[in-house]
Amino acid sequence: MRIRSIVQIFALLLCGTVATAQKVTYSEPERDDYKSTEFEIIGKISGNILVYKADRGDYHISVYDNGMQLKDRVKLDFLPKKLISVDFVNYGDKAYMLYQFQRKDAVYSFCGIVNSMGVFESAPVMVDSTRIGNFSKDNKVYSVEVSEDKSRILVYKINQDKEDNHVFYTFLYDSAFNLVNNSRVSLPMETKRHFLSNFNLNNDGDLIFTKLERTTNRDYITNGKIVIKRAVVDDFEYQDFESKGLLLDEVKVKLDNQDKQALVTAFYYKQKRGNVEGLYLFRLDYGQRQRLFEKLVAFSPELKQSARGESSTSAAFNDYFIRKVINTKNGGFLLTAEAYYTTSRTQPWNRWNYMYGGYGGYSPYYYSPYSPYYYNPYGWNDAQGTRYHYDNVAILSFDDKGELTYSNFVHKSQFDDGADLYLSYMLVNVGSELHFLFNELDRRQYVLSENTIGPDGKVNRMPTLRNLDKGFTWMPRYGKQISSRTVLIPCIYRNYICFAKIDF
């Protein structure tokens, strides 16, 4: 039976009068793409849409045309049987594939160039290698950061053999993958309570991240600083968090490359095991090395009342996690936070287990930044007896001084047992508005729904997204925006993975 179809899935009202329509196009499931197949959406390259797929040591790139018809399935038989990690950097006419693997007692980092037909026209080149011994077969040594404009690519490793001193090895490349700078620099780590997170690369090639200190029981952040390694300087700069006596969690960093600024956000508490009181903000002009502001924005009772769901008003934000920070044209920013928690008969919900569990998962010698947003075909934990809940999304808008200008909510209530592949949401930025795509249950079936928010902060609930082909279950969280008005979202059809392209 032919699966592929193109359907009109909903009407979008613009300015209250002009109606436009979205179009969804499905790919046909490929017989080797099971639900357990790992994938990475590479994106559009010279008009084709590329998706990398891995399944039990077999690696392929599927090449689709703009109508999501399969043009070719390229087998990457030159790759080792077990890759540790893969990163793609798409330039529109080509993509770099950066991958690492272990062979005997060494881990190797390589880079290859993929063309629009998923073919490597030349042999991949080695970036670096590291001897680590045979203590493990799955050690992630190298990490990759890419600048917003993709003019700089950083491959780096952090040796933490000594607890009180982490040694950075960095390899900085330009967009033609010419080496710009490589360095070796040490970062003191005073106690075991210190850890590193929020690695970002700006358009100048500067590595910007946070060094945080948490309480003994790992629950709260009590101290922190922004750390900067300039592109061609073998040293670190520091800007301390100066607010004292605070308890923070889930610290996030967002760069503004245009104004050369870094923004730190985090929820704050007044006491241990207390409630989220509001938002901690720290904005740094890293170009001029100036602190612009550091402040607390307390959440009003009215805002908490809107956010609370089934919680009490005072505890309204206790289950929220910061998901996205988006820079706005007026120098301010938009922050989204989602309510998330689990229920279980055997294990009580612990917010801090969710946030910091990944930091203890790296190898004994090399540090790897933790990111929760990868495709895991078995869900976050695949925990039997665990129910996952993803509820409302808070949207908070701030001006260039860090003052709250408006707030609103996307209202949803999602849950599933054992895994959360189909939960949470995808945020699509089309410039004039933001689109929130998420599943809702309708007669025991997931149906893709959409809310939009414009510059005025008004949330519009659009007509339910429906398609004529029954049996497709969308995974919005793993989707990717591949152009200014096009997204690609994976779907499950009869236990196979396929992809749906939505043109806005």
RAKAWO-V927834 format. One record per backbone hydrogen bond with DSSP energy under -1.0 kcal/mol. CO is the residue of the C=O (numbers start at 0). NH is the residue of the N-H. If there is no record, write none. Layout:
co: {CO,CO}
nh: {NH,NH}
//
This chain:
co: {4,6,8,9,11,13,13,17,19,21,22,23,24,29,31,32,33,37,39,42,44,47,48,49,49,50,51,52,53,54,57,58,59,60,61,62,62,63,64,68,71,73,74,75,84,86,88,91,93,94,95,96,97,98,99,99,100,102,104,104,105,106,107,108,108,109,110,111,113,114,118,124,127,129,142,144,146,151,152,153,154,155,156,157,158,161,163,165,166,167,168,169,170,171,171,172,173,177,180,182,184,186,190,192,194,196,199,201,205,206,207,208,209,210,211,212,212,214,219,220,222,223,224,225,226,227,228,229,232,236,238,246,247,251,253,255,259,260,261,262,263,264,265,266,267,268,270,276,277,278,279,280,281,282,282,283,283,284,284,289,292,294,296,299,300,301,302,303,307,312,314,316,318,320,323,325,327,331,332,333,334,335,335,336,337,338,340,342,349,350,351,352,357,364,371,375,382,385,386,387,388,389,391,392,393,394,395,396,396,397,398,402,405,407,409,413,415,419,425,427,429,432,433,434,435,436,437,439,444,446,447,448,449,450,451,452,453,457,459,472,474,475,479,484,485,485,486,487,488,489,490,491,492,494,495,497,498,499,500,501,502}
nh: {25,23,465,21,19,16,17,13,11,8,502,6,500,32,33,496,36,53,51,49,47,44,63,41,42,61,39,59,37,57,54,75,52,73,50,70,71,48,67,64,62,60,76,78,99,97,95,45,90,113,88,111,86,109,83,84,107,105,131,132,102,129,100,126,127,98,124,96,94,117,114,110,108,106,155,153,149,146,172,144,170,142,168,366,166,164,188,186,158,184,156,182,154,179,180,152,176,173,171,169,167,165,193,213,211,209,207,204,201,228,199,226,196,224,194,221,222,217,214,247,212,240,210,238,208,236,206,232,234,227,225,268,220,264,262,260,286,255,283,253,281,251,279,248,276,246,273,298,267,296,265,294,263,291,292,261,285,288,289,284,282,280,278,303,304,305,306,307,310,315,317,319,339,337,335,333,330,327,397,325,395,322,323,393,320,390,388,386,353,354,355,356,360,159,373,378,385,417,342,415,340,413,338,409,336,407,334,404,405,332,401,398,396,394,392,389,387,422,436,434,431,429,452,427,450,425,448,446,441,439,464,437,461,435,459,433,456,453,451,491,477,478,487,503,481,482,501,479,499,474,497,472,495,34,492,490,26,488,24,486,22}
//
